[in-house]
Amino acid sequence: MQTPGELSITVRSYRASDRQACQRLFLEGLIGGRIAEGDAGSDIDAIDAHYMADEGSRFWVAEVPDAAGVPLVVGMVGVLTHQEGTAEIRRLRVDEQFRRRGIGTALMEQAVRFCQENNYLRIILDTYMDRDPAIKLFEKFQFRHGRTRKTEAKDLLYFYLDLYGRRVPEGE
């Protein structure tokens, strides 16, 4: 049973009809309104081709019902095959109005579970230093900070999670 104020979150595979919502989430999540150095953002314009065409990659959206009960896309995350045995979590975004309500956790659970089911040994991801909520979420899932790279704008932090036999507890 849902308590008042609790969201009913559904995480599902991306559909072409989600494209506009995902582009909006991507643009709203840009630091200073600019695409990061070395990131063209072209995957967001072609999610099917980048994330859905290969068995080892996938993209999901998180939905919550609006006031009329119509599903509203409020979050997204993707997993890309990075190299043999390694997956990269990319494009984790949650609409600012819906943050700190379990959506990021639900998306990360889905992404990590997918990596485990596809027998990846390691997951990598990165974020900028000023993304404290994201860093706390990564730490919650036991990602470790591997290194930091200075960019012209901000420090870019790289994280990894070794999956050797690790299982994501339900409801973590």
N, C-alpha and C positions, 0 to 999 in steps of 0.2 A: 504494500500500500504506500502511495506517495504521500509525504507530509507536505503541508502548505509551503510553497516557495521552492520545493524540490522539483528539479527538471526531469522530464522523461526524455532521456538521451538515446538516440538510435545511431549506431555507427554502421554504415553500409558501404558497399563498393560504389565508386564513382560511376556516374552515368553522364552521357553527353549533355543532358539537360542541366547538369550542375556547373557547366563551364563558366557561365557569367558569375555565379556566386563565388566560385573558386578564384576567378580573376579579381573580384572585389576584395576577398580576404587577403590575397597576395599583395595587392596595392596598398591596402590599409595597414599591412604589417611592415611596410618598408620603413627603414630608419631614415628620417629626414626626407621622406618622399622619393628617395633615390634607390635604384637597384644597386646592390653591393658590388664592389670591385670584383671582377672576374666572374660575375653571374649575369648571364644574359636574360634569365627569366623565361627563356623560350619553352621550357617544359610546361609552363602553366597555359600556354597557348595551344599545346598539343598533348594533353594529359594521356589520351588514349594511346598515342604513338610512343610516349616515353615510359609510361607506367603500366599499361594494361596489355601490351602486345607480347610480353615476355612472362613466362611462368614464375620467374624469380622476383618480379617487381609487381607492385600493386599501389592503388591510390584509394583512399576512403574519405568520406565526408561524415560529419556528425550533424544530425538533425534534432531539432526540438520543435514542438508544436507552438504555433503562434496563438494569439488570443482566440482565434476562431478554430483552432485545432489543425490548421494547415501546416505541414512540415516545412520548416525553415532551416536552410543550411547555415550553420554557425561555426563550423570548424572543418579542418582538413588535415591530412597527413599522407605522405607517400613513402614508399620503400623502393629503392632502386638497387639492382645488383651492382655492386661496386667493383669487386674483383672476386676471384675464386674464394668461396667461403665467407665473404664479407658483404654485408648489406649496408646501405646508407639510408637513414631516416632523413627525409627532406620535407620542407614546406609545411611544418607544423604551424598551424595558425588557428586561433580562436577569436571570434568576433569580440571586440573590446567590451561590449555590453553583456557578454555571457561568460566572462572569465571568472576563475575561482569558483566554479560550480561543478567541477568534475569532468568537463568536456575534454580538456587536455589529457587527463588521466585515461579516459576511455579510449581516446585516439592512440595514445602510447601503448596501452594494453593490447590493442588490436595489432599495431605495427610490430611489437615485440613478439607476440604470439605467432604472427605470420612468419617472422624470421626463424623462430624455433621450429615451426612445422616444416619449413623449407630447409632445415638442417644447416643454417648459417652458423658459423663458429663465432663470428664477431659482428657487432653492429657499431657503426660510426655515425657521428653527427657533429654539427658545429652550430655555434650561435655567437652573437656579439655580446661583449661584456655587460652592456646595459640591460640585458634581458633577464633580470633576477628571477621572475616567476618561472621562466623556462629552465633556468639553471637548477632551481629547486626541484622542478619536476624531473629533470634528468637524474639528479641525486636520489630522488625517491625511488627511481627504477635501478639504482645502483650503478649508473654510468660513472665512469672515472674521467677526470680531467687529464688529458694526455699532453697537451701543449697549447701554447698561445702564440698567435702570429700577429704582429703589429701591421695594421693596414693604415692607409692615409686617414681614414675616418675614425675607426675604433679598433680595440683589440678583439680578435677573432679567437674564440676558445674552441678547441677540438676535444670531443669526448668519445669514449669507447665503452662497450660492454662485451665482455667475453661470455659466451653462452654455454660453454662446456657443461652440459647437464643441468643448467639452471631452468627453473620453471617459474612462470609469473603466477603468483597466487591470485585466485579469483577475488575481485573486489579490491585489489591493492590500490 
